Amino acid sequence: MFILVIGWYILQVVAYWKIFEKAGEPGWKAIVPFYNTYTQYKFTWNTRAFWIVLIGGIVGGILQEATEGIPSLLGTLIVLIVAIFNIISLNKLAKAFGHGVGFTIGLFFLNPIFMLILGFSGDEYIGPQ
């Protein structure tokens, strides 16, 4: 299992590295956890959305796990909103390279494969859409 996780991470780093270079960002940013996602939000959407997702994920997760009743339901709602933000982020990434909803669905369900396609294809970065 550990090897599978390492392999997954390496695929993500390679894909992010190539995508970042296409977007004019240094590839090394792909190696740093959280900073790679921050960088992606920077060139596809905005960094404010990254902070909303990060803080929302933390707060929502804590409320879900550490509480019961209404606060736990609120945590679940926050996590669902964060999931929607993440889907929007994937759509903005696809659009930044000239793709549409079909590619967004691919990024959602087969993320490493579609990230590698973005990184190694001839697609050019056209900017935030």
Protein Blocks (a to p, Z undefined) as FASTA:
>chain_A
ZZmmmmmmmmmmmmmmmmmmmnopafklmmpghklmmmmmmmmmcfklmmmmmmmmmmmm
mmmmmpghjllmmmmmmmmmmmmmmmmmmmmmmmmnopafklmmmmmmmmmlmmmmmmmm
mbdcebjZZ
